[in-house]
């Protein structure tokens, strides 16, 4: 048995919409059940989805009903595990719309599959599994390289860290919903439809640039893969070089000295150790090692979340100049970061209060003040500007 129970990233904003969806699901579960008879109350039956003759409202309402305690506990656990970060990335309204659309498309997929197979068309369907699958599909696209800690138990119990892209594709989609289809009361096709909708919808939004750019998401990974493929194809063409083609295959390799190889290995080892320490919750030690890495003059020291965590740690430790350098490095590398105004606010405070550089403080604060959405942060920014002007 394998059960994912923790991710190595946390949302930057409180995921209120995801919390609200969990609370609503639990409340409806409590209101719709006769716990003495272990069954749904009669009024709830009309809100389940019947594939052979569905009412329009059932494409939404079925996703807020659950068959029993373990059914809702499982769905809400996975919604909490994966939904918080997706909520953070899409925003509250966008996330709500995405969640409800996931429920609708999962229902459509289940109805189509039931009509094709000729079975299950008269069996009512309920549960948030399809909508949750859509959220997990979105997580796969937005955070494929994050690490999921998984509990396993066979003859013994332990934990293992697995990249999200492999866990979701291999275990949660392929094994759980394609290979293992033994349970009669599980809507596997609704799950698969949810996953497909989540992946395709987020890829489309990313392609249309309706979601902020992130070089670590699945779209960026596919883009880099395509560039490498195109380069290899071009380098492997055959033909007459004077006719614009290469007469034989040319293998291009970068020649590196032993010193260069050792330096690259050292930098790679330091990066891995920093990430390991962050994963263990030892941010202070990770920040110290980061400062050593900076001395190696590395152009891109860490991925987005790790670098932001390090910058926050340096600030909390009172290492003002190092924190400012880390925040500025972050802004220069990740220009599409959706909360860059918050980073600018931090830089304005550091330069204004601790580094006595009013010019830089004004520059960052004035860039941030018009973009901040949080009223508390906006007031803090305005108060800091007034303080510097006094």
C-alpha positions in Angstrom: 0.0 0.0 0.0 1.2 3.5 -0.8 -0.3 6.7 0.6 1.0 10.2 -0.1 0.7 12.4 2.9 3.0 15.4 2.6 4.4 17.7 -0.1 7.7 19.7 0.2 6.0 23.0 -0.8 3.6 25.3 1.0 1.2 27.9 -0.4 2.4 31.5 -0.1 -1.2 32.7 0.6 -3.8 31.1 2.8 -5.9 28.8 0.5 -9.2 30.0 1.8 -11.2 28.7 -1.1 -9.9 25.1 -0.7 -10.7 25.3 3.0 -14.2 26.5 2.2 -14.8 23.6 -0.3 -13.6 21.1 2.4 -15.9 22.6 5.0 -18.9 22.7 2.6 -18.3 19.0 1.6 -18.1 17.9 5.3 -21.2 20.0 6.2 -23.3 18.5 3.4 -22.1 15.0 4.3 -23.3 15.5 7.9 -26.6 17.0 6.8 -27.4 14.4 4.2 -26.8 11.2 6.1 -28.9 9.0 8.4 -26.0 7.7 10.5 -28.2 5.2 12.4 -29.2 3.4 9.1 -25.9 4.3 7.4 -27.6 5.7 4.4 -28.4 9.0 2.6 -31.5 10.9 3.6 -34.3 10.8 1.0 -34.0 14.4 0.0 -30.4 13.9 -1.1 -31.2 11.2 -3.7 -32.3 13.7 -6.4 -28.9 15.4 -6.2 -26.9 12.3 -7.2 -26.0 11.9 -10.8 -27.9 9.3 -12.8 -26.0 8.7 -16.1 -29.1 7.5 -18.0 -31.2 10.6 -17.3 -29.2 13.3 -15.6 -30.7 16.6 -14.5 -28.6 19.7 -15.2 -27.9 20.6 -11.6 -26.7 17.0 -10.9 -23.5 17.7 -12.8 -22.5 19.9 -9.8 -24.5 18.6 -6.8 -23.3 15.0 -7.1 -19.8 16.1 -6.3 -20.8 17.4 -2.8 -22.4 14.1 -1.7 -20.5 11.1 -0.3 -21.5 7.6 0.5 -19.8 7.1 3.8 -17.1 8.3 6.3 -14.1 6.8 4.5 -15.4 8.1 1.1 -15.4 11.7 2.3 -12.3 11.4 4.5 -10.3 10.1 1.5 -11.5 12.8 -0.9 -11.0 15.6 1.5 -7.6 14.4 2.5 -6.4 14.5 -1.1 -8.1 17.8 -1.8 -6.3 19.3 1.2 -2.9 17.7 0.2 -3.0 18.9 -3.4 -5.6 21.6 -3.5 -3.9 24.1 -1.3 -1.0 24.9 -3.7 -3.3 24.8 -6.7 -5.6 27.3 -5.0 -2.6 29.5 -4.3 -1.5 29.4 -8.0 -5.0 29.9 -9.5 -6.4 32.4 -7.0 -9.7 31.9 -5.1 -12.2 32.6 -7.9 -10.1 30.8 -10.5 -9.7 27.8 -8.3 -13.5 27.6 -7.5 -14.3 27.7 -11.2 -11.7 25.1 -12.0 -13.0 22.8 -9.3 -16.6 23.0 -10.4 -15.6 22.5 -14.1 -13.6 19.4 -13.0 -16.8 18.0 -11.4 -18.8 18.7 -14.6 -16.2 17.2 -17.0 -15.7 14.2 -14.8 -19.5 13.6 -14.8 -19.5 13.9 -18.6 -16.7 11.4 -19.0 -18.5 8.9 -16.7 -21.7 9.3 -18.7 -19.9 8.7 -22.0 -18.1 5.7 -20.6 -21.3 4.2 -19.2 -23.1 4.6 -22.6 -20.2 3.0 -24.4 -19.8 0.1 -22.0 -23.6 -0.4 -21.7 -23.3 -0.9 -18.0 -23.8 1.4 -14.9 -26.0 3.8 -16.8 -28.8 3.4 -14.2 -26.6 3.5 -11.1 -26.5 6.9 -9.4 -23.0 8.4 -8.9 -21.9 10.6 -6.0 -18.6 12.0 -4.6 -16.0 14.6 -5.2 -13.4 12.1 -6.6 -13.7 13.5 -10.1 -13.2 17.1 -9.1 -10.4 16.1 -6.8 -8.8 14.2 -9.6 -8.9 17.4 -11.7 -7.1 19.2 -8.9 -4.5 16.5 -8.8 -4.1 16.8 -12.6 -3.6 20.5 -12.2 -0.9 19.9 -9.5 0.8 17.5 -11.9 1.2 20.3 -14.5 2.0 23.2 -12.1 4.3 21.4 -9.6 5.7 18.3 -11.4 9.1 18.4 -9.8 8.0 18.8 -6.2 8.6 16.0 -3.8 5.8 13.9 -2.3 6.5 11.9 0.9 4.7 8.6 0.7 4.0 6.1 3.5 4.3 2.5 2.4 3.4 -0.7 4.2 3.9 -4.2 3.0 5.8 -6.5 5.4 7.0 -3.3 7.2 6.2 0.4 7.3 8.3 3.3 6.1 8.4 6.5 4.1 9.9 7.3 0.7 10.1 10.6 -1.2 8.9 10.5 -4.8 8.7 13.3 -7.5 5.1 14.3 -8.0 5.2 13.7 -11.8 6.0 10.0 -11.2 3.7 9.4 -8.3 0.7 10.9 -10.0 1.2 9.4 -13.4 2.3 5.9 -12.4 0.6 5.3 -9.1 -2.5 7.5 -9.0 -3.5 7.5 -12.6 -2.2 4.3 -14.2 -2.1 1.8 -11.4 -5.1 3.0 -9.4 -7.4 3.7 -12.3 -6.3 1.7 -15.3 -4.8 -1.5 -13.9 -6.7 -1.9 -10.7 -10.4 -1.7 -11.6 -11.7 -4.4 -9.4 -14.1 -2.4 -7.1 -17.6 -2.4 -8.5 -18.7 0.8 -6.8 -15.9 3.0 -8.0 -16.3 5.4 -10.9 -12.9 4.9 -12.5 -13.8 6.7 -15.7 -14.9 9.8 -13.8 -11.5 9.8 -12.1 -9.7 9.5 -15.5 -11.9 12.2 -17.0 -11.0 14.4 -14.0 -7.3 13.8 -14.4 -7.5 14.5 -18.2 -9.4 17.7 -17.7 -7.0 18.9 -15.0 -3.9 18.3 -17.1 -5.3 19.6 -20.4 -7.0 22.7 -18.9 -3.9 23.9 -17.1 -1.7 23.2 -20.0 -4.1 25.3 -22.2 -4.1 28.1 -19.7 -0.3 28.0 -19.5 0.0 28.0 -23.3 -2.3 31.0 -23.5 -0.2 32.7 -20.8 -3.3 33.1 -18.5 -1.2 31.6 -15.8 2.1 33.1 -14.7 5.2 31.6 -16.2 7.2 29.1 -14.1 10.2 27.4 -15.5 9.7 24.4 -13.2 6.1 23.5 -14.4 5.2 20.8 -16.9 4.8 23.3 -19.8 8.3 24.6 -19.3 9.6 21.0 -19.1 8.0 20.0 -22.4 9.3 23.2 -24.0 12.8 22.4 -23.0 12.5 18.8 -24.1 11.3 20.0 -27.5 14.2 22.4 -27.9 16.7 19.6 -27.1 14.9 17.3 -29.6 15.0 19.9 -32.3 18.7 20.5 -31.7 19.5 16.8 -31.8 17.5 16.3 -35.0 19.3 19.2 -36.7 22.7 18.0 -35.6 22.0 14.5 -36.9 20.9 15.4 -40.5 22.9 13.9 -43.4 23.7 15.3 -46.8 26.1 17.6 -48.8 27.4 20.5 -46.6 27.7 22.7 -49.7 24.0 22.1 -50.5 23.0 23.2 -47.1 23.0 19.8 -45.5 25.6 17.9 -43.5 27.3 15.0 -45.2 27.5 12.8 -42.1 26.4 12.8 -38.5 28.4 15.2 -36.3 28.6 14.7 -32.6 29.1 17.9 -30.7 30.6 17.7 -27.3 31.7 20.3 -24.9 35.3 19.8 -23.9 35.7 20.4 -20.2 38.8 20.4 -18.1 39.1 18.3 -15.0 38.9 21.5 -12.9 35.6 22.5 -14.6 34.2 19.0 -13.9 35.2 19.1 -10.3 33.7 22.6 -9.9 30.4 21.5 -11.5 30.2 18.4 -9.3 30.9 20.6 -6.2 28.1 23.0 -7.1 25.7 20.2 -7.8 26.5 18.5 -4.5 26.0 21.8 -2.6 22.6 22.4 -4.3 21.4 18.9 -3.4 22.6 19.3 0.2 20.8 22.7 0.5 17.5 21.1 -0.8 18.0 18.2 1.6 18.4 20.5 4.6 15.3 22.5 3.5 13.3 19.3 3.3 14.5 18.4 6.8 13.3 21.7 8.1 16.8 22.9 8.8 16.6 26.3 7.1 19.3 27.9 9.2 21.9 25.4 8.1 20.6 25.5 4.5 21.0 29.3 4.4 24.6 29.0 5.7 25.4 26.6 2.9 23.6 28.8 0.4 26.0 31.7 1.3 28.9 29.4 0.5 27.3 28.5 -2.8 27.0 32.2 -3.7 30.7 32.5 -3.4 31.1 30.1 -6.3 29.5 32.8 -8.5 26.6 30.5 -9.6 24.3 32.2 -12.1 21.2 30.3 -11.0 21.8 28.9 -7.5 18.4 27.3 -6.6 14.9 26.7 -7.9 12.2 29.2 -7.1 10.7 28.0 -3.9 14.1 27.0 -2.3 15.6 30.4 -3.1 12.6 32.2 -1.6 12.8 30.1 1.5 16.5 30.9 1.9 15.9 34.6 1.4 13.1 34.5 4.1 15.4 32.7 6.5 18.3 35.1 6.0 15.9 38.0 6.7 14.5 36.3 9.9 18.1 35.8 11.0 18.9 39.5 10.7 21.4 39.0 7.8 20.0 42.0 6.0 22.5 42.4 3.1 22.6 38.7 2.4 18.7 38.6 2.5 18.5 41.6 0.1 21.0 40.0 -2.3 18.9 36.7 -2.2 15.6 38.5 -2.8 17.2 40.5 -5.7 18.6 37.4 -7.2 15.1 35.8 -6.9 13.5 38.8 -8.8 16.1 38.7 -11.5 15.7 35.0 -12.1 12.0 34.6 -11.7 10.5 37.6 -13.4 7.1 36.0 -13.8 6.6 35.3 -10.1 3.0 36.1 -9.4 3.7 37.6 -6.0 6.8 39.7 -6.9 5.2 42.7 -5.3 5.5 41.0 -1.9 9.2 40.4 -2.5 9.6 44.1 -3.5 7.9 45.1 -0.2 10.4 43.0 1.8 13.3 44.6 -0.1 11.9 48.1 0.5 11.7 47.3 4.3 15.2 45.9 4.4 16.8 48.8 2.5 14.7 51.4 4.4 15.0 50.1 7.9 18.2 48.2 8.1 20.6 49.1 5.3 19.9 52.9 5.3 19.5 53.0 1.5 16.5 55.3 1.0 16.9 55.4 -2.8 16.6 51.7 -3.2 13.9 51.5 -0.5 11.7 54.1 -2.3 12.2 52.3 -5.6 11.0 48.9 -4.4 8.2 50.3 -2.2 6.7 52.4 -5.0 6.8 49.5 -7.4 5.1 47.3 -4.8 2.4 49.6 -3.5 0.2 49.7 -6.6 0.3 45.9 -7.0 -0.3 44.7 -3.5 -3.7 43.1 -3.1 -3.6 42.3 0.6 -4.9 45.3 2.5 -2.5 44.8 5.5 0.5 44.6 3.3 -0.6 47.6 1.3 -1.0 49.7 4.4 2.4 48.5 5.6 4.0 49.6 2.3 2.2 53.0 2.5 3.3 53.5 6.1 6.9 52.7 5.2 6.9 55.2 2.3 5.5 57.9 4.7 8.1 57.1 7.3 10.9 57.5 4.7 9.4 60.7 3.4 9.2 62.2 6.9 
